[in-house]
Amino acid sequence: MKIRKRVILLGLVLGIIISQFIMHENNKAFAASWETISQDEKSFIDTGSVDKVTGNFIGRYGHKIYSAWIKILNKGTEEDKELNKYFGKTYWYKKARVFIDCDRKEIAIKSATYFDLKESAITNGMSDVQDYNLDWDSIIPETTGEDIYTVACLSNQNIDSSTVYTNPYLYQK
């Protein structure tokens, strides 16, 4: 009887281990591929989320427009301190979905959410801005915006099909 209980217990343990392994392997497809895009190592892009988009972009017909998810850590700047006061708590990072117009070298925020140290959302995020209503800004040289542009636009143009671009620093001058 004791052997039978041990066999059953062993079978249960093995079943749990195997199911956890299967769940872990299945979740890999949904895992973010965050790569650093700033020298201070506080800004990241999910390289797996970079995707060409089509939408109702006023005056942008035929443009190469990509979307990507970015994550920017709280850097302790004055703006970050003001946001912490506004939220009534310290935010750890923000995630945003951005659109990049490769032809005009402009960027727009589609949605954004701030997270606290426990990785709980502080804000519900901006509701998704309609494509036709995005607020496009010029990408300033030597900024995180330019790093996002580099990863999203240049890595998707197949500049040299024999080169695999995996690190944004490869693009820096």
Backbone hydrogen bonds in HBPLUS format (Angstrom, degrees):
<---DONOR---> <-ACCEPTOR-->    atom                        ^
c    i                          cat <-CA-CA->   ^        H-A-AA   ^      H-
h    n   atom  resd res      DA  || num        DHA   H-A  angle D-A-AA Bond
n    s   type  num  typ     dist DA aas  dist angle  dist       angle   num
A0005-LYS N   A0001-MET O   3.14 MM   4  6.44 157.3  2.19 150.0 155.0     1
A0006-ARG N   A0002-LYS O   3.04 MM   4  6.28 153.9  2.11 144.7 152.0     2
A0007-VAL N   A0003-ILE O   2.88 MM   4  6.14 154.8  1.94 152.0 158.8     3
A0008-ILE N   A0004-ARG O   2.95 MM   4  6.19 160.7  1.99 149.2 154.5     4
A0009-LEU N   A0005-LYS O   2.84 MM   4  6.00 161.6  1.87 147.1 152.8     5
A0010-LEU N   A0006-ARG O   2.80 MM   4  5.92 158.8  1.84 145.5 151.9     6
A0011-GLY N   A0007-VAL O   2.85 MM   4  6.04 154.9  1.91 144.8 152.1     7
A0012-LEU N   A0008-ILE O   2.92 MM   4  6.21 154.2  1.99 149.4 156.1     8
A0013-VAL N   A0009-LEU O   2.96 MM   4  6.22 162.7  1.99 152.2 156.6     9
A0014-LEU N   A0010-LEU O   2.91 MM   4  6.12 167.2  1.93 153.5 156.9    10
A0015-GLY N   A0011-GLY O   2.89 MM   4  6.01 154.1  1.96 143.7 151.5    11
A0016-ILE N   A0012-LEU O   2.94 MM   4  6.20 155.6  2.00 149.6 155.5    12
A0017-ILE N   A0013-VAL O   2.94 MM   4  6.22 163.5  1.97 153.0 157.6    13
A0018-ILE N   A0014-LEU O   2.87 MM   4  6.04 166.7  1.89 153.8 157.3    14
A0019-SER N   A0015-GLY O   2.89 MM   4  6.01 160.5  1.92 146.4 152.4    15
A0020-GLN N   A0016-ILE O   2.92 MM   4  6.09 156.0  1.98 149.4 155.8    16
A0021-PHE N   A0017-ILE O   3.01 MM   4  6.24 154.8  2.07 147.1 154.0    17
A0022-ILE N   A0018-ILE O   2.94 MM   4  6.20 161.2  1.97 152.8 157.6    18
A0023-MET N   A0019-SER O   2.92 MM   4  6.10 161.9  1.96 147.9 152.9    19
A0024-HIS N   A0020-GLN O   2.86 MM   4  6.03 156.2  1.92 145.4 152.4    20
A0025-GLU N   A0021-PHE O   2.92 MM   4  6.15 161.9  1.96 151.9 156.3    21
A0026-ASN N   A0022-ILE O   2.92 MM   4  6.11 157.0  1.97 149.4 155.9    22
A0027-ASN N   A0023-MET O   2.97 MM   4  6.11 146.1  2.09 144.8 153.5    23
A0028-LYS N   A0025-GLU O   3.35 MM   3  5.41 148.5  2.46  97.9 106.6    24
A0030-PHE N   A0027-ASN O   2.95 MM   3  5.35 146.4  2.07 109.2 119.2    25
A0031-ALA N   A0028-LYS O   3.19 MM   3  5.07 158.4  2.24 100.6 107.3    26
A0047-THR N   A0033-SER O   3.00 MM  14  5.57 145.7  2.12 150.5 140.5    27
A0035-GLU N   A0045-ILE O   2.92 MM  10  5.49 152.5  1.99 143.6 150.9    28
A0045-ILE N   A0035-GLU O   2.98 MM  10  5.49 151.3  2.06 145.8 153.5    29
A0037-ILE N   A0043-SER O   2.85 MM   6  5.64 166.9  1.86 146.3 145.7    30
A0041-GLU N   A0038-SER O   3.07 MM   3  5.22 158.0  2.12 106.0 112.4    31
A0073-LEU N   A0042-LYS O   2.81 MM  31  5.16 166.6  1.83 157.3 161.9    32
A0044-PHE N   A0071-LYS O   2.77 MM  27  5.09 154.0  1.84 154.8 162.0    33
A0071-LYS N   A0044-PHE O   2.97 MM  27  5.09 157.5  2.02 131.8 135.7    34
A0046-ASP N   A0069-TRP O   2.92 MM  23  5.50 170.0  1.93 162.0 162.0    35
A0049-SER N   A0046-ASP O   2.86 MM   3  5.44 158.5  1.91 117.5 124.8    36
A0051-ASP N   A0067-SER O   2.99 MM  16  5.41 151.3  2.07 146.0 153.4    37
A0067-SER N   A0051-ASP O   2.80 MM  16  5.41 154.7  1.86 150.9 158.3    38
A0053-VAL N   A0065-ILE O   2.86 MM  12  5.79 171.4  1.87 155.2 155.2    39
A0060-ARG N   A0057-PHE O   3.10 MM   3  5.37 156.0  2.16 136.1 131.3    40
A0063-HIS N   A0060-ARG O   3.05 MM   3  5.46 161.8  2.08 135.5 134.9    41
A0102-CYS N   A0064-LYS O   2.85 MM  38  5.50 153.0  1.92 171.6 178.7    42
A0066-TYR N   A0100-ILE O   2.98 MM  34  5.26 154.9  2.04 146.1 150.6    43
A0100-ILE N   A0066-TYR O   2.76 MM  34  5.26 158.5  1.80 156.4 162.7    44
A0068-ALA N   A0098-VAL O   3.01 MM  30  5.55 143.0  2.15 150.0 158.5    45
A0098-VAL N   A0068-ALA O   2.89 MM  30  5.55 163.8  1.91 166.8 168.4    46
A0070-ILE N   A0096-ALA O   2.85 MM  26  5.40 161.2  1.89 157.9 164.4    47
A0096-ALA N   A0070-ILE O   2.99 MM  26  5.40 155.6  2.05 142.1 148.5    48
A0072-ILE N   A0094-LYS O   2.92 MM  22  5.45 158.5  1.97 154.5 161.6    49
A0094-LYS N   A0072-ILE O   2.94 MM  22  5.45 153.8  2.01 142.4 149.9    50
A0074-ASN N   A0092-TRP O   2.83 MM  18  5.37 156.7  1.89 146.3 141.1    51
A0081-LYS N   A0077-THR O   2.92 MM   4  6.25 155.7  1.98 151.8 158.6    52
A0082-GLU N   A0078-GLU O   2.92 MM   4  6.19 154.1  1.99 148.9 155.8    53
A0083-LEU N   A0079-GLU O   2.96 MM   4  6.25 154.1  2.03 146.5 153.6    54
A0084-ASN N   A0080-ASP O   2.92 MM   4  6.20 155.7  1.98 148.6 155.2    55
A0085-LYS N   A0081-LYS O   3.04 MM   4  6.34 154.1  2.11 145.1 151.5    56
A0086-TYR N   A0082-GLU O   2.92 MM   4  6.18 160.0  1.96 148.0 153.9    57
A0087-PHE N   A0083-LEU O   2.81 MM   4  6.05 160.7  1.84 156.2 160.7    58
A0088-GLY N   A0084-ASN O   2.86 MM   4  5.86 133.7  2.08 138.0 150.7    59
A0088-GLY N   A0085-LYS O   3.20 MM   3  5.01 126.7  2.50  90.2 104.4    60
A0092-TRP N   A0115-PHE O   2.66 MM  23  5.81 156.5  1.72 148.4 156.9    61
A0093-TYR N   A0115-PHE O   3.39 MM  22  5.52 158.1  2.44 136.0 141.8    62
A0115-PHE N   A0093-TYR O   2.82 MM  22  5.52 163.3  1.85 175.8 176.1    63
A0095-LYS N   A0113-THR O   2.91 MM  18  5.49 159.6  1.95 161.2 166.3    64
A0113-THR N   A0095-LYS O   2.88 MM  18  5.49 152.6  1.95 157.2 165.9    65
A0097-ARG N   A0111-SER O   2.86 MM  14  5.32 154.1  1.93 143.3 151.5    66
A0110-LYS N   A0097-ARG O   2.70 MM  13  5.36 158.7  1.74 158.3 164.8    67
A0111-SER N   A0097-ARG O   3.40 MM  14  5.32 151.7  2.49 133.5 137.7    68
A0099-PHE N   A0108-ALA O   2.82 MM   9  5.23 161.7  1.85 154.1 160.4    69
A0108-ALA N   A0099-PHE O   2.91 MM   9  5.23 150.7  2.00 151.0 156.6    70
A0101-ASP N   A0106-GLU O   2.82 MM   5  5.17 162.2  1.85 149.0 154.9    71
A0105-LYS N   A0101-ASP O   2.83 MM   4  5.55 124.0  2.14 142.6 158.0    72
A0106-GLU N   A0101-ASP O   3.20 MM   5  5.17 152.4  2.28 134.2 141.9    73
A0139-ILE N   A0105-LYS O   3.07 MM  34  5.84 158.2  2.12 152.4 145.5    74
A0107-ILE N   A0137-ASP O   2.85 MM  30  5.40 156.7  1.90 152.9 159.0    75
A0137-ASP N   A0107-ILE O   2.86 MM  30  5.40 162.0  1.89 150.0 155.3    76
A0129-VAL N   A0110-LYS O   3.15 MM  19  5.44 166.7  2.17 151.4 155.4    77
A0126-MET N   A0112-ALA O   3.02 MM  14  5.66 136.5  2.22 142.0 154.3    78
A0122-ILE N   A0114-TYR O   2.71 MM   8  5.46 170.0  1.72 145.4 149.1    79
A0116-ASP N   A0120-SER O   2.94 MM   4  5.56 158.8  1.99 151.9 155.3    80
A0119-GLU N   A0116-ASP O   2.89 MM   3  5.17 156.6  1.95 118.0 121.0    81
A0133-ASN N   A0130-GLN O   2.81 MM   3  5.21 154.4  1.87 115.7 124.6    82
A0146-GLU N   A0143-THR O   3.08 MM   3  5.30 122.2  2.43  99.4 112.7    83
A0147-ASP N   A0143-THR O   3.16 MM   4  6.57 148.7  2.26 143.2 152.3    84
A0147-ASP N   A0144-THR O   3.05 MM   3  4.91 115.8  2.47  91.5 107.8    85
A0148-ILE N   A0144-THR O   2.88 MM   4  6.21 152.8  1.95 153.4 160.5    86
A0149-TYR N   A0145-GLY O   2.94 MM   4  6.19 162.4  1.98 148.2 153.1    87
A0150-THR N   A0146-GLU O   2.88 MM   4  6.06 157.9  1.93 145.0 150.9    88
A0151-VAL N   A0147-ASP O   3.08 MM   4  6.35 164.6  2.11 148.9 151.6    89
A0152-ALA N   A0148-ILE O   2.88 MM   4  6.01 174.9  1.88 161.0 162.6    90
A0153-CYS N   A0149-TYR O   2.75 MM   4  5.49 161.4  1.78 149.1 155.7    91
A0154-LEU N   A0150-THR O   3.10 MM   4  5.14 126.1  2.41 116.5 131.1    92
A0156-ASN N   A0153-CYS O   3.26 MM   3  5.38 144.0  2.40  99.5 109.6    93
A0157-GLN N   A0154-LEU O   3.41 MM   3  5.41 171.1  2.42 105.7 107.1    94
A0163-THR N   A0160-ASP O   2.90 MM   3  5.54 166.6  1.92 125.9 130.4    95
A0170-LEU N   A0167-ASN O   2.98 MM   3  5.75 166.3  2.00 124.7 129.2    96
A0171-TYR N   A0168-PRO O   3.01 MM   3  5.73 160.4  2.05 119.9 125.1    97
A0172-GLN N   A0169-TYR O   3.24 MM   3  5.21 147.1  2.36  97.6 106.6    98
